[in-house]
């Protein structure tokens, strides 16, 4: 990430600029702009004068290239055409990616729905079926421009960034980096052998799934990348071991109606969790110059937070020393 990207913030993205950008497409908001929960980009919902509800997304400059964003858009459109219920960007005069006064943005239809219930096995099986459909389609070709989920990008790069950031309190640096390097080494060892990489949603946590009258609908392909299939499944597993095993069995029962799943990838669940923990800490550090981050994550600058992280990484290391989750009890 470039220095300018790390230090970028959205102060110039005023309500007037947002409205002007939308109206430049011939769409005229009738309601005010409702800010949706997003720290990486800026996302707003509104209803236009023709009664249609939209979501407009302004992309964080320099995070993705135009080619990477367009590839995400094209993939979304392909999934929609394959009858996968996904929030795909709206085409206007043949385009999906627009620019206004230096900001890149896209329009999406606003999808209504309620929260997906991960403890509802009927809903979970339906989600498994659709993820299986997505992955079966995804295997047909590879991403050309999107990033890959790798040990380097999530682990090595995150540790190096944190070492240079100055955000880890001096008195806790040795304890913190000792445990995170042990966690990374263990995750790296469990990553072998290499697994087939496919096109992924990339960030398929329950918050990115809406439940509609016709079933699940998937949103936010902003983190679409290449990687192992388990990445789009493991974040839906919660609770104790018995609950997670039942959820996994239910997900895969639906998934394998459409796509084969290599159960050896179950050994990647805890390494992926560890890498996500590492990446999250580095992500907050990378974005700290954006005023929205100190405002919404003030605890990141406190010693107590880093003490809790040391404990969390120790617990994660212990989990990775245990047998991986499986479909049958050991």
C-alpha positions as CSV (number, residue, x, y, z in Angstrom):
1,X,0.0,0.0,0.0
2,X,1.3,3.4,-0.9
3,X,1.8,6.1,1.7
4,X,-0.9,8.3,0.1
5,X,-3.4,5.4,0.3
6,X,-2.6,4.9,4.0
7,X,-3.0,8.6,4.8
8,X,-6.1,9.2,2.7
9,X,-9.3,10.3,4.3
10,X,-12.7,11.3,3.0
11,X,-13.0,15.0,4.1
12,X,-13.4,16.2,0.5
13,X,-16.3,13.8,-0.1
14,X,-19.0,16.2,1.0
15,X,-22.8,15.6,0.7
16,X,-22.9,18.1,-2.2
17,X,-20.2,16.2,-4.1
18,X,-21.9,12.9,-3.5
19,X,-25.2,14.3,-4.8
20,X,-23.5,15.9,-7.8
21,X,-21.8,12.6,-8.6
22,X,-25.1,10.7,-8.5
23,X,-26.9,13.3,-10.6
24,X,-24.1,13.2,-13.2
25,X,-25.5,9.7,-14.1
26,X,-29.0,11.1,-14.6
27,X,-30.2,9.7,-11.2
28,X,-31.9,12.2,-8.9
29,X,-32.1,11.4,-5.2
30,X,-35.5,12.1,-3.6
31,X,-34.5,11.2,-0.1
32,X,-31.5,12.1,2.0
33,X,-28.4,9.9,2.0
34,X,-28.3,7.2,4.7
35,X,-24.7,6.2,5.5
36,X,-24.3,2.4,5.7
37,X,-21.8,0.6,7.8
38,X,-18.5,0.8,5.9
39,X,-15.0,2.0,7.0
40,X,-13.0,1.0,3.9
41,X,-15.3,2.7,1.4
42,X,-18.1,5.2,1.8
43,X,-21.5,3.8,1.1
44,X,-24.9,5.5,1.1
45,X,-28.5,4.4,0.5
46,X,-31.2,6.6,-1.0
47,X,-34.4,6.5,-3.1
48,X,-34.5,8.3,-6.4
49,X,-37.3,10.4,-7.8
50,X,-38.6,7.4,-9.8
51,X,-39.1,5.5,-6.5
52,X,-36.1,3.1,-7.0
53,X,-33.8,2.5,-4.1
54,X,-30.1,2.6,-4.7
55,X,-26.8,2.1,-2.9
56,X,-23.9,4.2,-4.0
57,X,-20.3,3.2,-3.1
58,X,-17.3,5.5,-3.3
59,X,-14.1,3.5,-3.4
60,X,-11.1,4.3,-1.3
61,X,-8.6,5.8,-3.7
62,X,-5.5,3.7,-4.5
63,X,-6.8,0.6,-2.7
64,X,-7.7,-1.2,-6.0
65,X,-6.8,-0.5,-9.6
66,X,-9.5,0.2,-12.1
67,X,-8.9,-3.2,-13.6
68,X,-9.4,-4.9,-10.2
69,X,-12.6,-3.1,-9.6
70,X,-13.9,-3.8,-13.1
71,X,-13.1,-7.5,-12.7
72,X,-15.1,-7.6,-9.5
73,X,-18.0,-5.9,-11.3
74,X,-17.8,-8.3,-14.2
75,X,-17.7,-11.3,-11.9
76,X,-20.8,-10.0,-10.1
77,X,-22.7,-9.6,-13.3
78,X,-21.7,-13.1,-14.5
79,X,-23.0,-14.5,-11.2
80,X,-26.3,-12.6,-11.5
81,X,-26.7,-13.9,-15.1
82,X,-26.2,-17.4,-13.7
83,X,-29.2,-16.7,-11.4
84,X,-27.1,-16.4,-8.2
85,X,-28.8,-13.7,-6.1
86,X,-26.0,-11.2,-5.6
87,X,-25.9,-7.4,-5.5
88,X,-24.3,-6.6,-8.8
89,X,-23.5,-3.0,-9.9
90,X,-26.0,-1.2,-12.1
91,X,-25.0,-0.7,-15.7
92,X,-25.6,2.8,-17.0
93,X,-24.7,3.4,-20.7
94,X,-22.8,0.2,-20.6
95,X,-20.6,1.1,-17.7
96,X,-20.5,0.1,-14.0
97,X,-17.5,2.1,-12.7
98,X,-17.7,5.9,-12.8
99,X,-15.5,8.8,-11.8
100,X,-16.4,12.2,-10.4
101,X,-13.8,14.8,-9.3
102,X,-11.2,12.1,-8.6
103,X,-13.5,9.7,-6.8
104,X,-14.4,6.4,-8.3
105,X,-17.9,5.1,-7.5
106,X,-20.6,2.6,-8.5
107,X,-24.3,2.3,-8.1
108,X,-26.1,-0.8,-6.8
109,X,-29.7,-1.8,-6.4
110,X,-30.7,-1.7,-2.7
111,X,-31.6,-5.2,-1.6
112,X,-34.1,-5.5,1.3
113,X,-33.8,-8.3,3.7
114,X,-33.2,-9.4,7.3
115,X,-30.1,-10.8,9.0
116,X,-29.0,-14.3,8.0
117,X,-29.4,-16.5,11.1
118,X,-26.3,-18.7,11.3
119,X,-28.0,-20.9,14.0
120,X,-30.9,-21.6,11.7
121,X,-30.0,-24.9,10.0
122,X,-32.5,-24.5,7.2
123,X,-31.1,-21.1,6.3
124,X,-27.6,-22.5,6.6
125,X,-28.2,-25.3,4.2
126,X,-29.7,-22.9,1.7
127,X,-26.6,-20.7,2.0
128,X,-24.4,-23.8,1.5
129,X,-26.2,-24.6,-1.7
130,X,-25.7,-21.1,-3.1
131,X,-22.0,-21.0,-2.1
132,X,-21.7,-24.3,-3.9
133,X,-23.3,-22.8,-7.0
134,X,-21.0,-19.8,-6.8
135,X,-17.9,-21.9,-6.4
136,X,-18.9,-24.3,-9.2
137,X,-19.3,-21.2,-11.5
138,X,-16.1,-19.7,-10.1
139,X,-14.0,-22.7,-11.2
140,X,-14.7,-22.0,-14.8
141,X,-11.9,-19.4,-15.0
142,X,-9.5,-17.5,-12.8
143,X,-9.1,-13.9,-11.8
144,X,-6.5,-11.9,-13.8
145,X,-6.2,-8.8,-11.7
146,X,-7.7,-9.5,-8.2
147,X,-5.3,-10.4,-5.4
148,X,-4.8,-13.9,-4.0
149,X,-5.2,-15.0,-0.4
150,X,-1.7,-15.9,0.6
151,X,0.5,-16.3,3.7
152,X,2.6,-13.4,2.4
153,X,-0.2,-10.9,2.0
154,X,-2.1,-11.8,5.2
155,X,0.8,-12.9,7.4
156,X,4.2,-11.7,6.5
157,X,3.1,-8.3,5.2
158,X,0.9,-7.7,8.2
159,X,3.7,-8.5,10.7
160,X,6.2,-6.3,8.9
161,X,3.7,-3.4,8.7
162,X,3.0,-3.6,12.5
163,X,6.7,-3.7,13.3
164,X,7.3,-0.5,11.4
165,X,4.0,1.2,12.5
166,X,4.8,2.3,16.0
167,X,1.3,1.3,17.1
168,X,2.4,-1.7,19.3
169,X,3.3,-0.2,22.7
170,X,7.0,-0.3,23.3
171,X,6.7,-2.3,26.6
172,X,4.6,-5.0,24.8
173,X,6.5,-5.3,21.5
174,X,8.6,-8.3,22.5
175,X,5.7,-10.2,23.9
176,X,3.4,-9.3,21.0
177,X,5.7,-10.1,18.2
178,X,7.0,-13.3,19.8
179,X,3.5,-14.8,19.9
180,X,2.4,-13.5,16.5
181,X,5.5,-15.0,14.9
182,X,4.8,-18.3,16.6
183,X,1.2,-18.1,15.3
184,X,2.4,-17.3,11.8
185,X,4.9,-20.2,11.8
186,X,2.2,-22.6,12.9
187,X,-0.3,-21.3,10.3
188,X,2.4,-21.6,7.6
189,X,3.1,-25.2,8.6
190,X,-0.6,-26.2,8.5
191,X,-1.0,-24.4,5.1
192,X,0.9,-27.3,3.5
193,X,0.1,-28.9,1.1
194,X,-1.1,-26.2,-1.3
195,X,-4.8,-26.2,-2.1
196,X,-6.5,-25.4,-5.4
197,X,-7.3,-21.7,-5.6
198,X,-10.7,-20.5,-7.0
199,X,-12.4,-17.2,-7.4
200,X,-13.9,-16.3,-3.9
201,X,-16.3,-13.9,-2.4
202,X,-13.4,-13.4,0.0
203,X,-15.2,-11.9,3.0
204,X,-18.3,-14.1,3.4
205,X,-19.2,-13.5,7.1
206,X,-22.9,-13.5,8.1
207,X,-23.1,-9.7,7.8
208,X,-22.6,-10.0,4.0
209,X,-25.6,-12.3,3.6
210,X,-29.2,-11.0,3.7
211,X,-32.2,-13.3,4.0
212,X,-35.0,-12.3,1.6
213,X,-38.4,-13.9,1.0
214,X,-36.8,-16.0,-1.7
215,X,-33.8,-17.1,0.2
216,X,-30.2,-15.8,0.7
217,X,-28.8,-12.8,-1.2
218,X,-25.1,-12.0,-1.2
219,X,-23.6,-8.5,-1.0
220,X,-20.2,-6.8,-1.1
221,X,-17.7,-8.5,-3.3
222,X,-15.2,-5.8,-2.5
223,X,-12.8,-8.3,-1.1
224,X,-13.2,-10.8,-4.0
225,X,-9.9,-12.7,-4.4
226,X,-8.5,-16.1,-5.3
227,X,-7.9,-18.7,-2.6
228,X,-9.1,-22.1,-1.1
229,X,-12.9,-22.7,-1.1
230,X,-13.0,-23.0,2.8
231,X,-12.4,-19.3,3.0
232,X,-16.1,-18.7,1.9
233,X,-17.4,-21.2,4.5
234,X,-15.5,-21.0,7.8
235,X,-16.7,-17.6,9.0
236,X,-20.2,-19.0,9.3
237,X,-19.2,-21.6,11.9
238,X,-19.8,-20.4,15.5
239,X,-20.3,-21.8,19.0
240,X,-18.8,-24.9,20.6
241,X,-17.3,-27.8,18.9
242,X,-20.6,-29.7,18.6
243,X,-22.4,-26.7,17.1
244,X,-19.6,-26.0,14.6
245,X,-19.6,-29.6,13.5
246,X,-23.3,-29.6,13.0
247,X,-23.2,-26.3,11.1
248,X,-20.3,-27.5,8.9
249,X,-22.2,-30.7,8.1
250,X,-25.3,-28.7,7.2
251,X,-23.4,-26.2,5.0
252,X,-21.6,-29.0,3.1
253,X,-24.8,-31.0,2.6
254,X,-26.1,-28.0,0.6
255,X,-22.7,-27.1,-0.9
256,X,-22.0,-30.5,-2.4
257,X,-25.3,-30.6,-4.3
258,X,-23.4,-28.3,-6.7
259,X,-19.7,-28.5,-6.0
260,X,-17.2,-31.0,-4.7
261,X,-15.5,-30.0,-1.5
262,X,-12.0,-31.2,-0.6
263,X,-12.3,-32.0,3.2
264,X,-8.6,-31.7,3.6
265,X,-9.2,-27.9,3.5
266,X,-10.8,-28.2,7.0
267,X,-7.2,-28.1,8.3
268,X,-7.1,-24.5,7.0
269,X,-9.9,-23.1,9.2
270,X,-7.8,-22.1,12.2
271,X,-4.8,-20.9,10.2
272,X,-7.2,-18.7,8.2
273,X,-8.6,-17.4,11.5
274,X,-5.1,-16.6,12.8
275,X,-4.2,-14.8,9.5
276,X,-7.5,-12.8,9.7
277,X,-6.6,-11.7,13.2
278,X,-3.1,-10.6,12.0
279,X,-4.5,-8.8,9.0
280,X,-7.2,-7.0,11.0
281,X,-4.6,-5.5,13.4
282,X,-2.5,-4.4,10.4
283,X,-5.6,-3.0,8.6
284,X,-6.4,-0.8,11.6
285,X,-2.8,0.4,11.6
286,X,-2.8,1.1,7.9
287,X,-5.9,3.2,8.1
288,X,-5.1,5.1,11.3
289,X,-4.5,8.4,9.5
290,X,-8.1,8.3,8.3
291,X,-9.9,10.3,11.0
292,X,-12.8,7.8,11.0
293,X,-10.6,5.1,12.5
294,X,-9.4,6.8,15.7
295,X,-13.0,8.0,16.2
296,X,-14.5,4.5,15.8
297,X,-11.7,2.3,17.2
298,X,-10.2,4.4,20.0
299,X,-9.3,1.3,22.0
300,X,-6.7,0.4,19.4
301,X,-4.4,3.1,20.9
302,X,-4.6,1.7,24.4
303,X,-2.2,-0.8,26.0
304,X,-5.1,-2.9,27.2
305,X,-6.1,-3.7,23.7
306,X,-2.6,-5.1,22.9
307,X,-2.5,-7.0,26.1
308,X,-5.8,-8.6,25.0
309,X,-4.4,-9.4,21.6
310,X,-1.4,-11.1,23.1
311,X,-3.8,-13.4,25.1
312,X,-6.0,-13.9,22.0
313,X,-3.0,-15.0,19.9
314,X,-1.8,-17.4,22.6
315,X,-5.3,-19.0,22.7
316,X,-5.3,-19.2,18.9
317,X,-1.9,-20.9,18.9
318,X,-3.3,-23.5,21.4
319,X,-6.3,-24.1,19.1
320,X,-4.0,-24.7,16.1
321,X,-2.2,-27.4,18.2
322,X,-5.5,-29.3,18.5
323,X,-6.9,-31.6,15.8
324,X,-8.8,-29.6,13.1
325,X,-12.6,-29.5,12.9
326,X,-13.9,-32.6,11.1
327,X,-17.3,-34.0,10.1
328,X,-17.1,-36.8,12.6
329,X,-15.9,-36.8,16.3
330,X,-12.4,-37.9,16.9
